[in-house]
């Protein structure tokens, strides 16, 4: 069978297919935005989607940490940030290369820009640096999940607030680079 023959203009299904395609492109729910209704199926769909995405992330982190135990290779005197191709070709890397196993895989599985960022963390006491992926699972979240390729910061899927000894100093992805700054605490006004 040839599954991909272009439908001719007089195909009897053209009108229905094109109508659906046009509405689908404008549908916020199909684009991953929150569902606007609170019907029972909308709630169930949202819960199932969140649970499935968390399961995919958890399984990815577990697999990458297993591979890291087998393929961790320190850089030596010069800190080289490998590409995924270099990690695969050389058979391993340190945290900044192994982190790509998580970051790139989740991108390939459909996790979008604005959700995943590579991050440089620093440990308060030792000033040790470590590379992880941060997953901002909810829009506007200020407490992303830490996806640690080697388990140095955490062996589990936890929120950044759950590893208080580690602080992000830089975030970046394929196109953007951000410095992380501590926001000033809100000022409390007496009598309010």
PABAKE-686065 format. One record per residue (C-alpha): residue in one letter; x, y, z. Coordinates in pm, 1 decimal, padded with zeros to 6 digits. Layout:
% PABAKE-686065
+-----+----------+----------+----------+
: res :       c1 :       c2 :       c3 :
+-----+----------+----------+----------+
:   A :        X :        Y :        Z :
...
+-----+----------+----------+----------+
//
This chain:
% PABAKE-686065
+-----+----------+----------+----------+
: res :       c1 :       c2 :       c3 :
+-----+----------+----------+----------+
:   X :  00000.0 :  00000.0 :  00000.0 :
:   X :  00110.1 :  00353.0 : -00069.2 :
:   X : -00018.7 :  00547.7 :  00231.7 :
:   X :  00093.1 :  00893.5 :  00127.5 :
:   X : -00068.4 :  00970.4 : -00206.6 :
:   X : -00174.6 :  01336.5 : -00209.9 :
:   X : -00553.6 :  01357.7 : -00197.5 :
:   X : -00690.8 :  01510.7 : -00520.0 :
:   X : -00895.4 :  01834.3 : -00502.8 :
:   X : -01220.6 :  01648.4 : -00571.8 :
:   X : -01167.3 :  01396.0 : -00287.8 :
:   X : -01501.2 :  01370.2 : -00101.5 :
:   X : -01329.1 :  01402.8 :  00237.9 :
:   X : -01134.1 :  01722.2 :  00160.5 :
:   X : -01384.3 :  01962.1 :  00312.4 :
:   X : -01409.4 :  01775.0 :  00644.7 :
:   X : -01032.9 :  01715.6 :  00669.9 :
:   X : -00943.3 :  02079.3 :  00597.1 :
:   X : -01210.1 :  02209.2 :  00832.9 :
:   X : -01072.7 :  01994.0 :  01113.6 :
:   X : -00710.0 :  02089.8 :  01031.7 :
:   X : -00788.7 :  02461.6 :  01046.0 :
:   X : -00972.0 :  02432.6 :  01379.4 :
:   X : -00703.7 :  02198.5 :  01521.5 :
:   X : -00428.8 :  02456.2 :  01459.1 :
:   X : -00629.5 :  02714.5 :  01655.5 :
:   X : -00730.3 :  02480.8 :  01941.1 :
:   X : -00539.8 :  02572.0 :  02261.3 :
:   X : -00598.4 :  02224.7 :  02408.9 :
:   X : -00429.3 :  02058.5 :  02111.0 :
:   X : -00129.9 :  02290.6 :  02147.9 :
:   X : -00069.3 :  02171.9 :  02503.9 :
:   X : -00234.6 :  02467.0 :  02674.5 :
:   X : -00460.8 :  02408.0 :  02970.7 :
:   X : -00808.1 :  02293.2 :  02891.1 :
:   X : -01057.4 :  02574.1 :  02935.9 :
:   X : -01337.5 :  02354.1 :  03062.1 :
:   X : -01361.6 :  02160.2 :  03384.3 :
:   X : -01566.8 :  01872.4 :  03247.5 :
:   X : -01490.4 :  01529.4 :  03395.7 :
:   X : -01306.8 :  01419.6 :  03082.1 :
:   X : -01103.0 :  01741.7 :  03077.0 :
:   X : -00988.8 :  01680.6 :  03436.3 :
:   X : -00909.0 :  01316.3 :  03363.4 :
:   X : -00722.9 :  01407.3 :  03043.9 :
:   X : -00517.3 :  01670.2 :  03227.0 :
:   X : -00432.2 :  01434.7 :  03513.5 :
:   X : -00339.5 :  01152.2 :  03275.9 :
:   X : -00119.6 :  01384.4 :  03067.5 :
:   X :  00062.4 :  01520.0 :  03376.1 :
:   X :  00112.0 :  01169.9 :  03519.3 :
:   X :  00239.2 :  01030.8 :  03188.3 :
:   X :  00484.3 :  01318.0 :  03135.4 :
:   X :  00616.4 :  01276.4 :  03491.4 :
:   X :  00655.2 :  00901.2 :  03433.1 :
:   X :  00850.3 :  00964.3 :  03110.4 :
:   X :  01079.4 :  01211.2 :  03289.7 :
:   X :  01129.9 :  00978.0 :  03588.1 :
:   X :  01215.1 :  00681.7 :  03366.0 :
:   X :  01449.6 :  00895.8 :  03154.1 :
:   X :  01638.1 :  01022.2 :  03460.5 :
:   X :  01665.1 :  00668.3 :  03601.5 :
:   X :  01800.2 :  00534.1 :  03270.1 :
:   X :  02049.1 :  00820.1 :  03230.0 :
:   X :  02176.7 :  00777.1 :  03587.4 :
:   X :  02226.7 :  00404.1 :  03519.6 :
:   X :  02422.5 :  00486.0 :  03204.4 :
:   X :  02622.6 :  00751.9 :  03389.2 :
:   X :  02749.0 :  00493.3 :  03636.5 :
:   X :  02883.5 :  00294.3 :  03339.7 :
:   X :  03002.9 :  00576.8 :  03115.1 :
:   X :  03113.7 :  00865.4 :  03339.4 :
:   X :  03446.5 :  01004.2 :  03218.9 :
:   X :  03597.5 :  01314.7 :  03378.3 :
:   X :  03731.5 :  01581.2 :  03143.3 :
:   X :  04075.9 :  01610.8 :  03296.1 :
:   X :  04252.0 :  01946.6 :  03304.4 :
:   X :  04025.8 :  02126.3 :  03053.9 :
:   X :  03647.1 :  02144.2 :  03095.4 :
:   X :  03510.1 :  02047.5 :  02753.1 :
:   X :  03134.9 :  02063.3 :  02694.2 :
:   X :  03061.8 :  01786.3 :  02448.5 :
:   X :  02778.8 :  01761.4 :  02201.2 :
:   X :  02552.5 :  01457.0 :  02214.3 :
:   X :  02730.9 :  01320.3 :  01907.0 :
:   X :  03064.6 :  01347.7 :  02086.2 :
:   X :  02928.1 :  01175.1 :  02397.9 :
:   X :  02794.7 :  00885.9 :  02192.1 :
:   X :  03106.2 :  00864.1 :  01973.3 :
:   X :  03352.8 :  00865.6 :  02265.0 :
:   X :  03138.9 :  00638.5 :  02483.2 :
:   X :  03082.5 :  00873.8 :  02773.1 :
:   X :  03155.5 :  01208.3 :  02935.7 :
:   X :  03120.0 :  01394.9 :  03262.6 :
:   X :  02799.5 :  01557.5 :  03391.8 :
:   X :  02776.5 :  01826.2 :  03122.7 :
:   X :  02792.6 :  01568.1 :  02843.4 :
:   X :  02578.0 :  01303.0 :  03012.8 :
:   X :  02313.9 :  01567.6 :  03085.8 :
:   X :  02256.6 :  01582.8 :  02709.8 :
:   X :  02114.3 :  01229.3 :  02719.7 :
:   X :  01826.4 :  01367.8 :  02926.4 :
:   X :  01791.4 :  01707.7 :  02760.1 :
:   X :  01799.3 :  01588.6 :  02397.7 :
:   X :  01583.4 :  01280.0 :  02455.3 :
:   X :  01308.0 :  01480.6 :  02623.5 :
:   X :  01324.3 :  01738.4 :  02342.2 :
:   X :  01288.2 :  01457.3 :  02087.9 :
:   X :  00986.8 :  01328.2 :  02282.8 :
:   X :  00814.1 :  01664.5 :  02247.7 :
:   X :  00908.8 :  01860.6 :  02560.3 :
:   X :  00911.2 :  02217.5 :  02432.1 :
:   X :  01121.6 :  02529.1 :  02466.3 :
:   X :  01034.2 :  02702.7 :  02789.5 :
:   X :  00997.1 :  02366.5 :  02965.6 :
:   X :  01354.7 :  02236.8 :  02961.7 :
:   X :  01675.0 :  02422.7 :  03032.7 :
:   X :  02023.6 :  02299.9 :  03098.8 :
:   X :  02146.0 :  02453.0 :  03423.8 :
:   X :  02472.9 :  02504.5 :  03602.0 :
:   X :  02423.0 :  02452.0 :  03973.8 :
:   X :  02671.0 :  02541.9 :  04245.4 :
:   X :  02687.1 :  02380.6 :  04587.8 :
:   X :  02691.6 :  02644.9 :  04861.6 :
:   X :  02950.5 :  02483.9 :  05089.2 :
:   X :  03208.1 :  02357.3 :  04837.0 :
:   X :  03141.8 :  02584.6 :  04536.7 :
:   X :  03136.6 :  02265.3 :  04326.9 :
:   X :  02964.4 :  02309.6 :  03989.6 :
:   X :  02730.6 :  02051.7 :  03838.0 :
:   X :  02521.9 :  02035.8 :  03518.0 :
:   X :  02158.1 :  01925.2 :  03527.6 :
:   X :  01841.1 :  01978.9 :  03329.0 :
:   X :  01562.8 :  02178.9 :  03493.3 :
:   X :  01207.2 :  02090.3 :  03393.3 :
:   X :  00955.2 :  02371.0 :  03434.8 :
:   X :  00650.3 :  02144.4 :  03422.8 :
:   X :  00399.8 :  02423.4 :  03476.5 :
:   X :  00391.7 :  02763.6 :  03311.2 :
:   X :  00519.1 :  03029.7 :  03546.7 :
:   X :  00669.6 :  02773.1 :  03781.9 :
:   X :  00942.0 :  02906.1 :  04006.0 :
:   X :  01027.1 :  02562.0 :  04141.0 :
:   X :  01129.9 :  02332.6 :  03853.5 :
:   X :  01218.9 :  01966.0 :  03879.3 :
:   X :  01590.8 :  01880.6 :  03888.4 :
:   X :  01684.7 :  01612.4 :  03633.2 :
:   X :  02030.9 :  01508.4 :  03749.1 :
:   X :  02227.4 :  01290.4 :  03504.1 :
:   X :  02466.9 :  01145.6 :  03762.7 :
:   X :  02279.2 :  01165.4 :  04093.3 :
:   X :  02529.4 :  01406.2 :  04252.8 :
:   X :  02256.0 :  01651.4 :  04354.7 :
:   X :  01969.1 :  01402.0 :  04372.4 :
:   X :  01898.9 :  01046.7 :  04263.6 :
:   X :  01524.0 :  01115.5 :  04258.1 :
:   X :  01291.3 :  01347.1 :  04070.2 :
:   X :  01265.6 :  01640.1 :  04312.7 :
:   X :  01191.7 :  02010.0 :  04296.5 :
:   X :  01478.2 :  02258.1 :  04312.8 :
:   X :  01351.3 :  02376.8 :  04652.6 :
:   X :  01415.6 :  02024.8 :  04786.1 :
:   X :  01793.3 :  02056.4 :  04728.5 :
:   X :  01862.5 :  02380.1 :  04920.3 :
:   X :  02241.4 :  02332.5 :  04921.5 :
:   X :  02246.3 :  02369.0 :  04541.9 :
:   X :  02167.7 :  02693.1 :  04361.3 :
:   X :  02128.0 :  02753.1 :  03987.0 :
:   X :  02356.2 :  03021.6 :  03847.1 :
:   X :  02300.4 :  02984.7 :  03470.4 :
:   X :  02019.7 :  02848.9 :  03250.4 :
:   X :  02041.0 :  02786.7 :  02877.1 :
:   X :  01893.5 :  02589.9 :  02592.9 :
:   X :  01963.9 :  02564.8 :  02219.9 :
:   X :  01908.1 :  02936.5 :  02159.9 :
:   X :  01886.7 :  03128.6 :  02490.1 :
:   X :  02118.6 :  03190.3 :  02785.3 :
:   X :  02010.7 :  03336.5 :  03118.8 :
:   X :  02191.1 :  03427.8 :  03437.2 :
:   X :  01996.7 :  03340.5 :  03752.1 :
:   X :  01965.6 :  03619.5 :  04005.8 :
:   X :  01802.8 :  03610.3 :  04346.2 :
:   X :  01488.9 :  03821.4 :  04352.6 :
:   X :  01456.9 :  04064.0 :  04642.2 :
:   X :  01211.5 :  03957.1 :  04908.7 :
:   X :  00874.6 :  04132.4 :  04890.8 :
:   X :  00846.9 :  04431.1 :  05121.8 :
:   X :  00580.2 :  04395.4 :  05384.2 :
:   X :  00379.6 :  04707.6 :  05461.1 :
:   X :  00261.1 :  04743.3 :  05823.0 :
:   X : -00112.9 :  04728.7 :  05866.5 :
:   X : -00180.7 :  04533.9 :  05545.8 :
+-----+----------+----------+----------+
//
